[in-house]
Amino acid sequence: MVLRLATLTNPSSYYPDEIFQYLEVAHAHVFGYGVETWEQRYGIRSPIFPLILAVPMLIAKWIAPAGLSFLLAAKAMLAFASIGILWGAYRLGRILSPLHGLFAAFATAIWFEFIYFSTQALTEAFALALFFPGAALLLDRSRETRWTLFTGGLLLALTATLRFQYGPALCVFGLFVCGHSKWRWLWMANGACMALLASALVDLSQGLSPYSWLFANFYQNIILSRSHLYSISGPSYYLQAIASLTGITIGAVFVLSWFGARAFPKLAALAVVNIAVHSMIAHKEYRFILLSTAILTVLAAIGTVELVLNRKRPFTHPSIVLAGAAGLWLLGSVLNATIGTSSTIWSHNRAEMRLFKALHEDKLACGIALYNTDWSSMGGYSYLHRAIPLYLVQRWPDAAHWAALTPAFNVLIASPYEFGIPRDFHLVRCQKTEENEAITPQLCVYQRMNGCDRKAAQSNAFNIWLKRHDA
């Protein structure tokens, strides 16, 4: 928990979806305002995850209404929930022995990827906290009861409702677990139906037809190929992404996971099927296969103990060897977190988050405009948390247009190299943007005196601009 909560001292956002698909929606539920993107307008995402995030936000609003305590509360909740991954890894390893369980829990506790994603408000990451306990309950045949099967089916179905793209792989896993046993099918199905019913009731509570978001997502992203606008990658993308992020430890992780896969072939099959399914979709992002890479890591941890306790070639002092292996796991995590391509994840949009948190404290700001900047990397109202207008100015206005717009805002965010900044705006400060240095070396805040007239730039208001451009 210390490692996970420590990430809150370094605000960053792995991908814009964290802000604009989840935190912003939760913020709007609790505080009544937020940025609305095209995904929300077309209703292509389940309302469950934003509502989950809204719960700690609402509690924080009651206890400490000032400041950004609501954001810390939401992310702390995610950190606590991520402990479910450790429990699941422990229970999986314990099927073989208590030592396997402890080592698997240790590895998931200190591995950089689990730490980083533990406080990222992404469905791919949160779903892991449900999946691993569910998988552990279903694979532990020595303690199998109707309630473990029911709970396991419930957790797997909840995982699928959070991240429906995991559905095909989860179905294959369920098929392997149940086999020809009607008893297992019955109790797993009962649990799954309860989760699916709960999801449908949540949809109805939000004024949606049950699972209408699922069909809307398929229509927008598959039929209309809307996701292709963001990126299109080849079938080998995910293997390259895994190698890139895991860096110097990739060989060891794959070898060790092979030993773990021999003990848990059903888990290994799930990971492979999930990668295969996502490889067939043109739009690819590393986070989409987080379930597979998490399984790979857990299997590698279990495989480490399997290798050390090999019955055919046992080590003379296995406890010493395991202690050394634990040290190597810790070293590998530190190296991945501090050098190579994976080290950059800690600074994703860090400057933008800090800039918006600073603007939260600026009580003179009455309107903020983003001028020729990547709005999707900004903090939105989740980090600004002030009911003042945000504006988008994405082209180079002439002097007359600037004169008409500027009364609406007294803060302008732009690059220091941007030309055409109105003369009445003076430079206040700049933030370095480490990971985007090649594109935008810095983001600067310009400010003018006097107040704001909201009527002056209504057509450039954030949500109006997004709706007009279907963005």
N, C-alpha and C positions, 0 to 999 in steps of 0.2 A: 504493500500500500504506500509505503514511503516513496518508492521509486515511481509509482504511478502518479501520486499526488504532486510529486516534484515537477512533473511536466507542466503543471498549471502555472508555474512561475515563469514559463517561457511560452507565451501564447503563440500558437501557429495554427495553420489550417492546411491539412494535406490536400484538400480539393474543395473548390467552391461549393459543391453540393452540401458540405457540412453546414455552411452558413445559410445559403439561399434556399435550400430544400427542407432543412430540418430546424435549425436554430431560429431562423426568421419566422417560420410558421408557428413554432412554439411560443416565440416572443409575441406574435400577433394574438395568439390565444389568450395569453396572460395579460398583456398590456394594451392590446387593442390596435397596434400598428406594426407594420413590417413591410419588407419588400416582397412584391408578388411577381414571380417569374412565370414564364409560359407553362411550366410543368404544373403549377398550382391552378392556373386559369383553365387548363384542359383536364385537370384532375387525374394525373397519371400515376400518382403515388398513394400508397396506403396512408391513412391519417394516423395509424397506430403510433409510429415512432415519435412524431412531433408531440402527440398527446402524452407519451411517456416522459419526454423531456419537459413538458409543461408542468408536471407534478412538482418536481423539486424547485422549478422557477416560482411557482405559486407559493410554495412554503416559504421560500426566501423572501418573496414580496411581502408576506405577512410579518416575518421576523425582522428583516432588515431592508426596508423599502428603498433606501438610498444606495447609490453606487451600483456596482456590477456584481453584487453578491448572488443574484439569480443565475448568472452565467457560471460562476464558480460552483454553485450548488448543482447545476445540471451536469457539469463535467465531473464533479466529485461522485455523483451518482453513477456515472458511467464507469469510473475507476473502481468503485465498490462492486458493481455488477461484473466487471471483468474477472473478479476473483472466482467466479463460476468456472472460468477456463482452467484455473489451477486445480479446483476441486475435481473437475472432470478428468484432467490429466492424471491426477493422483489416483482416482478410482480406476481408471483404465490400467495404469501401471500395476496397481494392487491386485488386479486379476492374476498377474504372474507372481508377484511377491510384494511385501511391504517396501522392499528396497527399490524395486522398479517404480513403485508409486511415488516414493519420496523424491527420487531423482527426476522423474517427469515433472513433479510439482516445482522442484527447484529450477529446472530448465525454463519452464514457462514463466516463472517468477522473474528471472533475470534477463531473459532474451529480449533484445532491443525492440524487436518488432511488436511483441505483445505489450511492452511498456508504452511505446509511442501511440499505438492505436487504441490503447485503453481509454484515453480521454478525447478521442476524435469522435464527434457526433455523426457517425456514419453507420448505416444499417449493416454493412458488411462486417464491421467490427463488433457491433453490439450483438449480432446474431451468434457470434462465437460463444458468448456467455450462456446462450441457451443450448447450442448444439452439443458442446462437449459433455455437460452433465447428462443430457439425454442419451448420447451415444454410450456413455459409461454405464448407465442403467440398463440399456438394451443388450450390451455385450457381456455383462457379468452374469453368466448362466448359473454360477454357484449361489447367487442371491436372488435369482429370478422369481418374481411373484406377479400376480395380476396387476398390482399397483405399480411395480417398477415398469412393466410393459405399458400401462396406461400413462404414467408420467413421461416415459420416454417418447411415446407417440405424441403426447401433448407438446413436449418441448421441440420435437422435430418439426411438427406442423407450425408452431409459433415461429421457428426459424425460417420456414418457407414463406410465412405471411410477411415477415420483415424483409426478406430478400427472396422474392419469388424465383429469381434466376437460379437459386440453389435447388429449386424444386426437383428437376430431373435427377440430379445426383442423389438427393435425399430419398427419392422414390426407389432408386436402385439399391441404396443402402438398406432401406426398409424391406425390400424384397429378399435381400441376402439374410437379414436378421430373422425374418419370419419363416422363410423356406416353405415347407409343407405343413407347418403347424397351424391348424385352424385356431387353436387357443391363443397363440401369439398374434395372429391376424386380428382376432376379435378384440383383444384388449388394446392393442396398438391403435386399431381403427377407432375404438371408442375415445381414446385420448386425443387422437388427431381431429376427430369430429368436434370435440369440445373446443379445441383451439380455433377451428375454422368457423364454428358458430359464434365464438366471441369476436372474431374479426368482422364477421358480417354485422353483428350488433353494433360494433364501433362505427362501421360505415353508415348504418342507419341513423345513429346518433348524430352524425355530422351532415345529415341530409343527402347521403349518397345511396345509390342502389348497391346492394352487396357485390363487392368485387368489380364494380364498374371501372375502378382505377386500373385493374389488371388488363381489361380489354382496351381501355384507352391507351395504356402504355404500349401494348402490342401494336395498336393501330398507328400511333404516332411514330414509334421508333423502328418498327419492322415494315409495316405496309408503306408508310410515307418516308421511311429511311431518315427520319429527322436526326437521329443520333449520329448519322454519318457526317453531319455538318461539323462535328467536334473533332473526329479523327477516324481514320480507317487504317487498320493494321492487318498484316498477313498472319497466317496460321502459326508461325513460329514466334510470335510476339511474346507470349507468356513465358516460354522457356528462356528467352533472352532477358525478360524482365526479372525472372527469378534469379538468374545468374548475376544480373547487374546489381540487384539489391542485396543478395546474400554475399556477393563479393568473394573474398579470399576463403571463406568457409564453405563455399558451395559444394566442393568435392566431398568434404568430410560429412556434410549434412546428408547428401544423397547416399553415400555408402552406409552411414549409420541408420538412415531411414529404411534401407533395404532389410537390415536385421530386424527392425521393429515391425516392418510390413509382414514378415514371415509369421509373427505372433498375432498380428491384427490385419489379415488380408482384406477384410470387409472395409476397414477404414481406408486402406491404401486404394482400393477400388473406387471408393467414393471420391477421393482426391483426384484420381485420374479421370473419372467420368466428368467431374466438375470442370476440369481444365479443357477436356475435349469439347464439352458443350459450349463453353465460352469461346473456344477457338473458332467455332463455326459462325460466330457473330462478328460482323465487320468492325463495329466500334468496340475497342478494347482498352481497358485500363487495369493497371496492376491490382488495384483494390478489389476488382471483381472476383479474383480468385484467392482472396484472403483466406477463405475456408480451406482451400487446398494447401496453401503454404503453412497454415497453422497446423494442419494434420501432419504435414511433412516434418515440422519441427518436433511435435510431440512424439512421432514415431522414431525420429532420430534420437531423442532422449531415452526412450525405452530401448532402442537398439544399442545404445551405449552400454547399458547394464547387461544386455544380452551378450554383447561382445566380450565384456570383462568376465562374466560368469559362464563363459563357454565351457560346457562339460567335457568336450573332446580335448581342448587345450586350455585348461584352467591356469590362471595366474597364481603365483606362489602367495602373494599378499594382495588379494582382490580389494580389500578396503583401502589400501594405499593407492592402488591404481584408480579406483573410483574417485578418491579425493583429488587425484591429479586430473582425472577427466572432468570433474566439476570445475576445477580451476581453468581448464582449457575452454569449457563452455563459457565461463565468465569472461575470459580473455577474448574469445571470439565475438561475444556480444559487444564488448567495449570497442574492439577494433571496427566492427561493422557500424557502430554508432558514431564513431569519431573520424574515420577515414573512408575514402572511396565514395561511390555514388550514393550509398545509403545514408551517409552522414548529412546530406542536404535536406532530408525530410524534417529535421528539427527546426529549420529556418523557413519552411514554406510559408510565404505571406506573413512572416513575423513582423516586418516593418509596417505593413498595412494594418495589422491588428493593433499594434502599439499606437499608430497614428490615430486610429478611431477611438481608442481608449483615452488618448490625450484630449481629443476633441470633446469627449464626454465631460471632461473637467473644465472645458472652456465655456464659461457661462455667458460670454459675450457673443458667441456664435448663435445666430438666429436663422441661418440658411447656409447650406454647404453645397458647392457645385464641384463635380468631378470633370475636369477639362482634359479631353483626349487621353484618358487613362483607362486601364483595364478594370472596369467596375466590378467584374466578377471576382477579382482578387481582394476586394475591400471587405471591411468588417460588417457592413450593413448596420441596421438598427440593433442587432444583437450585441455589437461592441460600442456603438454610439449611444444607444439607450437614452435618447432624448427625442421628444416629439416635435422635432423641427424638420422642415423640408430638406430633402436631398434632391439635387438636380444633376442632370447629365448634359454636358455640352461636348458633343463628340466631333464637331467640325470647327473650322476656323472662321468665326464670325467676323464681319467687317465692323468698323467702328460704330456704325449706327445700330447694328444688331447687339453689340456689346452694351451699348448705352441703354438699350431697352431691357436687356437681361439682368444686368448687375444690381439693380435695386432689390432684386429678390433674394440675394444672398450676400453675406459679408465675409465668407470664407471660400477660398478657391484652392483646390488640390490639383497640382499639375507638376510636370517635369520641370526642372530648372532650365532646361534647354528649349522649352516651349516658347515660341514667339507669340506676340499678340496679347500678352497679359495686360489687362487694363491698368492705366497709370495710377488709379487711386487704390490699387491693391499693392501692399508692400510685403516683402518676404519676411516670414516669421521664423520658420525652421525647416529643415529638410531631414528626411529619414533615408538611410541606405536600404536598398532592397537587394540583399545578398544573392538570392538564388536567381533573380531576374536581371542581374547586372548588365548582361549583354543587350537587353531590350530597354530597360528603364533604369539607368544608374541610380537615380534618386527620385523620391517623391517629396514635393515641397508644399508647404502650407502658406498661402498668401491671404492677407486679411486687410480689410478696409474698415474705417470707422463708420459710425452710424448704424441704424437698424435696417430692417428688411421689409419689403413690400411683397407679400406672397403672390399677388395678382400679376406681377411683372413677368414671371417666367413659368406660368402654369403648364404650358405645353412641354416644358423641359423637366417637369417634376418626374422623379425616378419611375414611379409606377405607370404614369401616363406615357412616358417615353418607351418603357418596356412593352406596354400594350400596343402602342402605335407601330413599333418595329417587330412585334410578335417575338420578343426576346425573353 
